Amino acid sequence: MTDFSYQEFTTRNLGFVTEVEQAALRNSCVFVCGTGGMGGSAIMTLIRAGVGRLILADLDSFEVSNLNRQLFATLKTVDQDKAMATRDQCLQINPEAKIEVLGADWSDHVDRLVEEADVVINGTDDLGASLLLYRTARVKARTVIDAYASPLPSVYVTTPGDPMPEERLAYPTQGTGWNALTQDMNAAASAAEAEYVLTHSSSRHHVDLALAGEVIAGTRSRMSFAPMVIMAGTLMGGEALNAVLCRPHGADFRGWFLNPHSGRIERPLPGLVAAVMRPLVRRQMNRLLAS
């Protein structure tokens, strides 16, 4: 068995980070809730960067349908617990890493998990779980790294003083317990996020809109494609590293979209332009839902 040396493992990081910063990464802790597509890509970034402690939470097992985009999904890990399988593979990269794994009971320990982490990454697509993370992170003064459900890679960074997604996107969930959401609340929140994505990015030009309408309506699983998912997760991991190293973030709480088709960054539209676009997008969404 090859002897492991953390110094040798991270030697090529130097130049991008200083020795002092690498030591900070080694002593840091990141909580990643959801270890599948974007969460898994973020984890891969963190473990290879030399982050010394990870807290991983997921309640699902890997499936064959995950193989198209989730970095820790392989034929060997299909039917295995996602968080456990991810931990095992991370330890094949850095056997010195301290990795805590939680399943469906993670919500019972969320106060401790968020408090012990330097930064939180939201890799879950469950609205209730996301609300719990954000609300707890605000109380514990922790930053949350996230991405939109978008055909284009995206990333946004919500610090404790920023409006949470449920506030700035006007979800009908405010004042409701994270585990007391109705189906209508979930649908309205999904539609609000889709409206934001379609208003502030060119996503509509890069996806089958008929299928997207089925996703918004809740009759089809979310579409996911490896280049988009992996790029988004890597951006999330990069912003988590910025947080740990106290470096400026490249994204704010509104975030931005990366368009690899045109090779450009798409940032939120000015307020007046967005106000003009929003009703047009809403009408298009209504047509999709009605078709």
C-alpha positions as CSV (number, residue, x, y, z in Angstrom):
1,M,0.0,0.0,0.0
2,T,1.3,3.4,-0.9
3,D,2.3,5.6,2.0
4,F,0.2,8.7,2.3
5,S,1.7,12.2,3.0
6,Y,-0.6,15.2,3.3
7,Q,2.2,17.5,2.3
8,E,2.9,15.5,-0.9
9,F,-0.8,15.1,-1.5
10,T,-1.3,18.9,-1.5
11,T,2.0,20.1,-2.9
12,R,0.6,21.1,-6.2
13,N,-2.0,23.3,-4.5
14,L,0.8,25.7,-3.5
15,G,0.8,28.7,-5.7
16,F,-2.9,28.8,-5.8
17,V,-2.9,28.8,-2.0
18,T,-0.1,29.6,0.5
19,E,1.3,27.1,3.0
20,V,-0.7,28.9,5.7
21,E,-3.9,28.7,3.7
22,Q,-3.3,25.0,3.0
23,A,-3.0,24.5,6.8
24,A,-6.3,26.4,7.2
25,L,-8.0,24.0,4.7
26,R,-6.6,21.0,6.6
27,N,-8.1,22.4,9.9
28,S,-11.4,23.4,8.3
29,C,-14.9,21.7,8.4
30,V,-17.6,21.9,5.7
31,F,-21.1,20.5,6.1
32,V,-22.5,19.2,2.8
33,C,-26.2,18.2,2.9
34,G,-26.9,16.1,-0.1
35,T,-24.1,14.1,-1.6
36,G,-25.5,13.4,-5.1
37,G,-25.0,15.5,-8.2
38,M,-23.9,19.0,-7.2
39,G,-23.2,18.1,-3.6
40,G,-21.0,15.2,-4.8
41,S,-19.0,17.4,-7.2
42,A,-18.5,20.0,-4.4
43,I,-17.3,17.3,-2.1
44,M,-14.8,16.1,-4.7
45,T,-13.5,19.6,-5.0
46,L,-13.2,19.9,-1.2
47,I,-11.5,16.6,-0.5
48,R,-8.9,17.0,-3.3
49,A,-8.2,20.6,-2.1
50,G,-7.3,19.1,1.3
51,V,-10.2,20.1,3.5
52,G,-9.6,18.1,6.7
53,R,-13.1,17.5,8.0
54,L,-16.3,16.9,6.2
55,I,-19.8,16.4,7.5
56,L,-21.9,14.5,5.0
57,A,-25.7,14.0,5.1
58,D,-27.9,12.1,2.7
59,L,-30.9,9.8,3.2
60,D,-30.8,8.1,-0.3
61,S,-28.9,5.3,-1.9
62,F,-27.2,5.5,-5.3
63,E,-29.3,4.3,-8.3
64,V,-28.5,3.5,-11.9
65,S,-30.1,6.7,-13.0
66,N,-27.5,8.6,-10.9
67,L,-24.6,7.3,-13.0
68,N,-25.0,9.9,-15.7
69,R,-23.8,12.8,-13.4
70,Q,-23.0,11.9,-9.8
71,L,-19.3,11.6,-9.3
72,F,-19.5,9.0,-6.5
73,A,-22.1,6.9,-8.2
74,T,-20.5,3.8,-9.9
75,L,-21.7,0.3,-10.6
76,K,-20.0,-0.7,-7.3
77,T,-21.9,1.9,-5.3
78,V,-25.4,1.4,-6.8
79,D,-27.8,0.5,-3.9
80,Q,-25.3,1.7,-1.4
81,D,-26.0,4.6,1.0
82,K,-24.9,7.8,-0.7
83,A,-23.2,9.4,2.2
84,M,-21.4,6.3,3.3
85,A,-20.2,5.4,-0.2
86,T,-19.0,9.0,-0.7
87,R,-17.1,8.9,2.6
88,D,-15.4,5.6,1.7
89,Q,-14.2,7.0,-1.7
90,C,-13.1,10.3,-0.1
91,L,-10.9,8.3,2.3
92,Q,-9.3,6.7,-0.7
93,I,-8.1,10.2,-1.7
94,N,-7.2,11.5,1.8
95,P,-7.2,8.8,4.4
96,E,-6.4,11.3,7.1
97,A,-9.7,13.2,6.6
98,K,-12.2,13.2,9.4
99,I,-15.6,12.5,7.9
100,E,-18.9,12.3,9.8
101,V,-21.8,10.6,8.0
102,L,-25.5,11.1,8.8
103,G,-28.7,9.7,7.2
104,A,-32.3,10.7,7.6
105,D,-31.7,11.7,11.3
106,W,-29.4,14.6,10.3
107,S,-32.2,17.1,10.9
108,D,-32.2,16.1,14.6
109,H,-28.6,17.3,14.9
110,V,-28.7,20.3,12.6
111,D,-27.9,22.9,15.2
112,R,-24.6,21.1,16.1
113,L,-23.7,20.3,12.5
114,V,-24.1,23.8,11.2
115,E,-22.4,25.3,14.3
116,E,-19.3,23.0,13.9
117,A,-18.9,23.8,10.2
118,D,-17.1,26.8,8.8
119,V,-19.5,26.9,5.9
120,V,-22.6,24.9,4.7
121,I,-23.2,23.6,1.2
122,N,-26.8,22.9,0.2
123,G,-26.8,19.9,-2.1
124,T,-30.3,18.7,-1.5
125,D,-33.3,19.3,-3.8
126,D,-35.8,18.9,-0.9
127,L,-37.4,22.3,-0.1
128,G,-38.0,21.5,3.6
129,A,-34.4,20.4,4.1
130,S,-33.2,23.5,2.4
131,L,-35.4,25.8,4.6
132,L,-34.0,24.0,7.7
133,L,-30.4,24.6,6.6
134,Y,-30.9,28.2,5.7
135,R,-32.9,29.1,8.9
136,T,-30.3,27.3,11.1
137,A,-27.4,28.9,9.3
138,R,-28.8,32.4,9.9
139,V,-29.2,31.6,13.6
140,K,-25.6,30.2,13.8
141,A,-24.1,32.9,11.6
142,R,-22.9,30.6,8.9
143,T,-22.8,31.1,5.1
144,V,-24.7,28.8,2.8
145,I,-23.4,27.9,-0.7
146,D,-26.1,26.9,-3.2
147,A,-27.1,26.6,-6.9
148,Y,-30.3,27.1,-8.8
149,A,-32.3,24.2,-10.4
150,S,-31.2,25.4,-13.8
151,P,-30.2,24.1,-17.2
152,L,-27.1,26.3,-16.9
153,P,-24.5,25.9,-14.1
154,S,-25.0,28.5,-11.4
155,V,-23.8,29.4,-7.9
156,Y,-24.9,31.8,-5.2
157,V,-23.7,32.6,-1.7
158,T,-26.0,33.6,1.2
159,T,-24.3,35.1,4.2
160,P,-26.1,35.4,7.5
161,G,-27.1,39.0,6.8
162,D,-28.5,38.3,3.3
163,P,-32.1,37.5,2.4
164,M,-32.7,33.7,2.2
165,P,-34.1,32.3,-1.0
166,E,-37.5,31.9,0.6
167,E,-37.5,35.6,1.3
168,R,-36.1,37.0,-1.9
169,L,-38.1,34.7,-4.1
170,A,-41.2,35.1,-2.0
171,Y,-41.9,31.5,-1.3
172,P,-45.2,30.9,0.5
173,T,-43.3,29.1,3.2
174,Q,-42.4,31.9,5.5
175,G,-43.7,31.3,9.0
176,T,-44.3,27.6,8.2
177,G,-42.3,24.9,9.8
178,W,-39.8,23.2,7.5
179,N,-41.5,19.9,8.0
180,A,-45.0,21.2,7.7
181,L,-45.0,22.2,4.0
182,T,-47.9,21.5,1.8
183,Q,-47.8,20.2,-1.7
184,D,-49.0,23.6,-2.9
185,M,-46.2,25.3,-1.1
186,N,-43.6,23.0,-2.7
187,A,-45.1,23.7,-6.2
188,A,-45.2,27.4,-5.7
189,A,-41.6,27.6,-4.5
190,S,-40.5,25.5,-7.5
191,A,-42.3,27.8,-9.8
192,A,-40.8,30.9,-8.2
193,E,-37.3,29.5,-8.6
194,A,-38.0,28.6,-12.2
195,E,-39.3,32.1,-12.9
196,Y,-36.2,33.6,-11.5
197,V,-33.9,31.3,-13.6
198,L,-35.8,31.9,-16.8
199,T,-35.9,35.7,-16.1
200,H,-32.2,36.2,-15.3
201,S,-30.5,33.6,-17.6
202,S,-30.7,32.3,-21.1
203,S,-31.6,28.8,-19.8
204,R,-34.7,28.6,-21.9
205,H,-32.6,28.5,-25.0
206,H,-30.7,25.4,-23.8
207,V,-33.3,23.0,-22.7
208,D,-36.5,21.3,-24.0
209,L,-39.1,23.6,-22.7
210,A,-41.9,21.1,-23.0
211,L,-40.0,18.7,-20.7
212,A,-39.2,21.7,-18.5
213,G,-42.9,22.4,-18.1
214,E,-43.4,18.9,-16.9
215,V,-40.7,19.3,-14.3
216,I,-42.3,22.6,-13.1
217,A,-45.7,20.9,-13.0
218,G,-44.2,18.0,-10.9
219,T,-45.0,15.3,-13.4
220,R,-41.4,14.6,-14.4
221,S,-38.1,14.2,-12.4
222,R,-35.7,17.1,-12.7
223,M,-33.5,16.9,-15.8
224,S,-29.8,16.6,-15.0
225,F,-26.8,16.5,-17.4
226,A,-23.2,15.8,-16.3
227,P,-21.5,18.9,-17.7
228,M,-24.0,21.2,-16.1
229,V,-24.2,19.4,-12.7
230,I,-20.5,18.9,-12.3
231,M,-19.6,22.5,-13.2
232,A,-22.2,23.8,-10.8
233,G,-20.9,21.6,-8.0
234,T,-17.3,22.6,-8.7
235,L,-18.3,26.3,-8.5
236,M,-20.0,25.6,-5.2
237,G,-16.9,23.9,-3.8
238,G,-14.8,26.8,-4.9
239,E,-17.0,29.3,-3.1
240,A,-16.8,27.1,0.0
241,L,-13.0,27.3,-0.2
242,N,-13.3,31.0,-0.5
243,A,-15.3,31.1,2.7
244,V,-12.9,28.9,4.6
245,L,-9.9,31.0,3.5
246,C,-11.7,34.3,4.1
247,R,-11.3,35.3,0.5
248,P,-13.8,37.5,-1.4
249,H,-16.7,35.5,-2.9
250,G,-17.2,35.5,-6.7
251,A,-21.0,35.3,-6.2
252,D,-23.4,37.1,-3.9
253,F,-26.8,36.0,-2.6
254,R,-28.3,36.5,-6.1
255,G,-25.6,34.5,-7.8
256,W,-24.8,34.1,-11.5
257,F,-25.1,31.6,-14.3
258,L,-22.3,30.1,-16.4
259,N,-23.2,29.7,-20.0
260,P,-20.7,27.2,-21.5
261,H,-22.5,27.3,-24.8
262,S,-21.6,31.0,-25.4
263,G,-18.6,31.2,-23.0
264,R,-20.0,34.0,-20.8
265,I,-21.3,34.7,-17.3
266,E,-24.9,35.7,-17.0
267,R,-25.6,38.0,-14.0
268,P,-28.9,39.1,-12.6
269,L,-30.7,41.7,-14.8
270,P,-31.2,45.3,-13.5
271,G,-34.4,45.8,-11.7
272,L,-36.2,47.6,-14.4
273,V,-35.3,45.1,-17.1
274,A,-36.2,42.2,-14.9
275,A,-39.6,43.8,-14.2
276,V,-40.3,43.9,-17.9
277,M,-39.1,40.4,-18.5
278,R,-41.0,38.8,-15.5
279,P,-44.5,38.9,-16.9
280,L,-43.3,37.6,-20.3
281,V,-41.6,34.6,-18.5
282,R,-44.7,34.0,-16.4
283,R,-46.9,33.8,-19.5
284,Q,-44.5,31.4,-21.1
285,M,-44.5,29.2,-17.9
286,N,-48.3,29.3,-17.8
287,R,-48.4,28.1,-21.4
288,L,-46.0,25.3,-20.6
289,L,-48.0,24.2,-17.7
290,A,-51.2,24.3,-19.7
291,S,-49.8,22.2,-22.6
